[in-house]
Amino acid sequence: MLFRRIPILAHAVYMAQDFAIARKLLHDGLVKLHPEVSDAIANQKAVVALESTIITHGIPYPHNLNTAKEVEQIIKEHGAVPATVGIVKGKIHVGLSEADLQYLAESKEALKVSRRDLPYILSRGLSGGTTVSATMLVAHKVGIPLFVTGGIGGVHRDGQNTLDISADLTELGRTPVAVISAGIKSILDIGRTLEYLETHGVCVATFGKTCDFPAFFTPKSGFQAPYNVMDEEEAAQLIANAHKFGQDSGVLIAVPIPEEQAASGLVIDNAVQQAVEEARDRGILGKAVTPFILDRIYELTQGISLTANISLIKNNAKVGSRIACVLARQNYHNYSSLSQPPRGKHGAPAQPVVIGGSNVDFIAKAKQDNMMFGGPTNRGTVRQSIGGVGRNLADCLSRLGLHPLFISAIGTDANGDSLLRFCSHMDTGAVTMLPEHSTAVYCAVVTATGELSLGLGDMDIHRQITEQYVSKFEEQLRSASFVCIDGNIPTSTINYVCRIAKEHRVPVLYEPTDFTNACKPFESDSWKALMYTSPNLMELQAMNQTLGLPIPAELPSVMDDIIGVALDMSRPLLKHLQCVIVTLGHHGVLLCGRSEGGTISLQPKKAPQSAPGKVCAIYYPAIVVEAEEILNVSGAGDSFVAGMIAGLLSGQETHTCVRMGLLAASYSLRSQEAISASISTDSVNPQQVIDRVWQQPTYHSENKAPPTGNYNSPPTWSDGDLLIWD
């Protein structure tokens, strides 16, 4: 199975460094992920990378094969997924099948592959075992933050003269992967190796009560590490902080071999000295030194060193998998400081989830409002941007500090490359990449005043956001603080999400995307599980029509008629939904719900009201944006919804939530991109809403005297009243 997902975990334990290269590895077929590893990465589960030179060069057959299987089993038993990295016939495998493992264990032709060797081995279609440096590099490219090995390479004895220094050390200085090992191989110069690591900014800590640095086969080398971590929790916190800070170097956690399993230090030390001298006398240099010395130590100690080697590898696997599990459980999301974020299970921050389409948009804006159809060329501007309703929502929520999990599908094509690079600030770990499909493309023709005139879309890939795929993230759905679904996804997927949300009382907002998709939840009882929906007038009409309700023969264009029709069509939906947010384009929005203390509450209800309030509406005018300022209309509505949700999840009252949405929408209208880069927790927050001078309404009422009071708290409009705000 090809590597089908590139996870980018925003503010989590890992972020791929070079996204374009990682994406190309997939496209060119250079990397193959075992299905279990692929699923684990996509679902942000604990994954432990393993090197393969231990198999090809470190331990003789059949001990190498048995040890490899036993180490993988230990990792599984401790709750993580093993990902042994090896090269088989010119392909990098992350997670070896049993056949590939057998092949590398028995092969006499497998090469020892360091970072420098990768291009040659791949270009020649050769096979090999990856060293620490090569394994770290591959793990980093595919999104695995932790790697377990026996011992790392280092500065060779007399290295100050020969400059024989392992590439493992340089890799630790430039690749942010945590390495769990039994320290540095005892055949090396441990003191100078520690100095070299310090020079390259590598954080080194021993695992346990002391800073005594281990000597591979023995628990103590006579040197001290700068730090120590007492347990898996402290180790995971150390690694996580290195990633959160954006440190480019790796972390080395040195785990002493258990005392009861340590071989006789004197016997092994004597064997090391003799083997080193023999290698020097025979003129053995470079990558041939370590295998020769290890083989001689095995012969001289009559197998004692092999027993100790296998014991320490298994112990490292146990410790490393536990650290990986703690690391995976920790949720590092940069929540807005506006309020305490919602909490999920075990007190961890609850993550919003967005499920929907990802598009590459082409926006054509006419120079004049009266466009000519039938063949003539209309003067205008055409530009590309990244869009899709679900993607827009996830993008805006991320910029507002919420960092939702985004579930979507794209193709393995140039448009998919562009989209993923653009979305590197988002959590796209749940975006699946499908080689047999094309990334969705949407073309919009916009009038000179910014109104959408024509839309064309190639959206077939959205059908691949199936119930089966989304169910892989059921745990995240169950514990989500909020779920947004857009109308691009299949009806069966919508029904599935609604069922899960209803069972676990998760608030769901449905964004219909267009009038043809608006009906999907309303074809069954799934819509009754929704808490919010955000249709325009035409989409609201489609919802009513699907429910078999009477609809107006023609939608009105006069504002007072628009408000009346919108409320009439929202009323039946409010028997189950908490709020219908009717978007009115440049006019603003109409919030329809049931009155509570003179307003409409957006905050999710924990239980149904015993005495529901009267159906009413509040009309909010849009922030005025001049026509010449409007650069993109495709993301304004999505920005509004995301801004409103951000306010809701930070505990703001209704008017503040809506105005945060309107403010976000005004930024995106002025942006070349669907979602403005100016949107942030600083630019869209309650204080900005309070400080802003909002348009004061002018109004009249046909049946009652005009309502009085503070216009910062808009009056409601209910049965018998007609309130118009210009």
Salt bridges, closest charged atoms under 4 A:
ASP28 OD2 - LYS24 NZ 3.22
ASP39 OD1 - ARG5 NH1 3.29
GLU70 OE1 - LYS314 NZ 2.61
GLU98 OE2 - LYS69 NZ 3.69
ASP100 OD2 - HIS93 ND1 3.43
ASP117 OD1 - ARG116 NE 3.08
ASP117 OD2 - LYS287 NZ 3.31
ASP164 OD1 - HIS156 NE2 3.94
GLU171 OE1 - ARG115 NE 2.60
GLU171 OE1 - ARG174 NH2 3.49
ASP189 OD2 - ARG192 NH1 2.86
ASP212 OD2 - LYS220 NZ 3.92
GLU232 OE2 - ARG322 NH1 3.59
GLU233 OE2 - ARG329 NH2 3.65
GLU278 OE1 - ARG296 NE 2.60
GLU299 OE1 - ARG296 NH1 2.54
ASP395 OD2 - ARG391 NH1 3.03
ASP395 OD1 - ARG399 NE 2.69
ASP395 OD1 - HIS425 NE2 2.84
ASP417 OD1 - ARG23 NE 3.15
GLU436 OE2 - HIS437 ND1 3.69
GLU451 OE2 - HIS586 ND1 3.02
ASP460 OD1 - ARG463 NH2 3.66
GLU474 OE2 - ARG478 NH2 2.50
GLU475 OE2 - LYS345 NZ 3.13
GLU503 OE2 - ARG499 NH1 3.40
ASP525 OD1 - LYS528 NZ 3.56
ASP568 OD1 - ARG571 NH1 3.20
GLU596 OE2 - LYS605 NZ 3.00
GLU629 OE2 - ARG670 NE 3.30
GLU673 OE2 - ARG383 NH2 3.55
ASP719 OD1 - ARG571 NH2 2.71
ASP721 OD1 - LYS704 NZ 3.98
